[in-house]
Amino acid sequence: MVSIALDPLSDLAHDVADFGILSTYLSDRGGEVSEKYGIPLTHGGEPGHIFVLVGQDGLVKWVKDYGAPENGSLMYVETDELYGEVSQRL
């Protein structure tokens, strides 16, 4: 599981530390990786929040875009949802 963001690496490092994030986070500042995989990084001009499952063959198996948080919600993949997607797609 890779999380991709347009944020600078320094901002991501701060968020990872603050929220105790253990999954891999990618700073795709210029958008090159996202473009290569055909993953949109924006919604109506606002940064998206994309979670991507890449198989051992290097192909994208699943993409989840949570958009911007609303009403104090957090951007994360529910454990049951992640387990189901990984079990089904890998």
N, C-alpha and C positions, 0 to 999 in steps of 0.2 A: 504494500500500500504506500503510495506516494502522495503527499499533499503538495500542490503547486500554488504559489502565490506570486504576485507581481511585486510584493513588498521587498525592500532591501534586506539583505542577509542580517544586518544588525537589528532591524525591527523584528524579524522572525526569531532570532536568537532570544530576544527579550520575551516574546510571547511564549516560546517553547519553555523557557525557564519559569515564567509566571504561572502558566497553566499546567505545567508538568507533562507536556506532550512527549510521548515516547515514540510515535511513528515518524517516518522519514518525511522531512519537509524540504521542498525545493523552491529556491528563490529563482524564478524565471523572469528576472528584471526586464529583459528585452523581448520576452515572449517567444524566443526561438524554439524552445522545446515544445511548448504548447502548440505552436503553429505546426510543427512537424507531425504531431499526433492528431491534429485537427480538433483540438480542445479549445473552446471559447473561454476567454478569461474575463469577459465583461458582460454585464447585463444592462442595457440601456446606458452605456457609458460608465457604469459603476463597476468596480472590481468584483469579479465572481469569487466564489470559494469552492474550488474544485477538488474532489477526491478521485483518484484514478487507480484502478487495479490493473497492473501490467503482468502478463504471464511470463513464464520462463522463455517463451519464444520471442519476447520483446513486443508483443502485440497488446493493445489495450483491450481488456476483457470487460471492464465496467467503469463507468464514469458517474459521479454524483456531484451535482452543483447545488450547494445550499444557499447561494445568494448571500445577501447581507443579513446579519442577524436582526430579528424584529422582536420588540418587547422584551429585551434582555435575554433572548435565547442564545445558546452557544452553538457554534458550528462544529459539529463532530458527527461521527458515524455511530449510530446505536450498535452495541455489541451484537445483538441478535440479527440486525440487518447485515452487518459486515460478515458475520459467520455464514449467513444464508447465501450471500453473494459469492463469497470465496468458495464455499462448498459446491455451489452450482456451476461456477465458471472455471475453476481450476481442477 
